[in-house]
């Protein structure tokens, strides 16, 4: 009986010991919990390029465009071509009324006939004077007078002959002809219109070399010099890419747009048609090297723009101040604070703290800068 009471008295102490051991075990479990390592996606800063790309759009046109006009005045009676029609050298494009010029030919012909008859008449008088002078029946002055009259008649005949040729030429000028093969790109006058000599009637784009006309702002015109090699792409066919050369740069800016006209010669390619929209890309020296990073990589700390860089040796992140140059559609341009080889946290910057342990997610560091729609890219 006394033994069972002693046992009963010891039971509460044993319970306390068991409880204490349980608490000690929980404490040891908590002590053994390891630090959490956060996986992150990153971008690696690549070597910045020393050049940049300038891109401008323009239209394909013929290197030579001729605005053809009549060489005489008159009323247009026929137009024989339409816009887009191909013409060959010598083809008649339009005609003006030739009636007045036909009359001029007849008048010049009559004047020439009269002059020739006059030459025949004075030639007989000259020969007669020579015969009389040879027989001493006429003085020498009479012979000289007859010779002068003959020379004058010959000169008048030659003048009449030239007037006839000129009148015939004017009749020929009533037909407007193409002087070279090409395509009609504009018609400036039509049937019934009275035009003066030199007034443009039809514009023909001459077959042969084509070029692209672009407008370049004054800030970039120094990058375009005659002979510079550029790339030409075409909106109608992404597979069509040609190498062109700057042929001509305008000496002054357009007074309205304040841009300079630049003409780029293209190699002969049947796929390139007049009027097509073309894009010209040219390389230019970089005045300053900017690093591009995703917008999600940029953070703020104490009113200072920062990024979180990863120390690959310690697998920890550290805040680094940066100087933002500009914001672009594809991210942020950083002027100072980053260098090639730096690894920057690309997302989740709000969870970063100084010296936080991180783990790079998969092989994202090795991904290329040109990988489209990639969360982790190598950028420059």
Secondary structure, DSSP 8 states (H G I E B T S, - for coil): -HHHHHHHHHHHHHHHHHHHHHHHHHHHHHHT-----EEE-EEEE----SEEEEEEEEEEEES-EEEEE-SS-EEEEEE---TT-EE-TT-EEEEE--HHHHHHHHHHHHHHHHHHHHHHHHHHHHHHHHHHHHTTSS-HHHHHHHHHHHHHHHHHHHHHHHHHHHHHHHHHTTEEE-SS-EEEEEE---TT-EE-TT-EEEEEEESS-EEEEEEEETTTGGG--TT-EEEEEETTEEEEEEEEEEEEE-SS--TTT-EEEEEEEE---TT--TT-EEEEEEEEE-SS--EEE-GGG-EEETTEEEEEEEETTTTEEEEEE-EEEEEETTEEEEEES--TT-EEE-S-GGG--TT-BEEE-TTGGG--TT-TT-SS-EE-
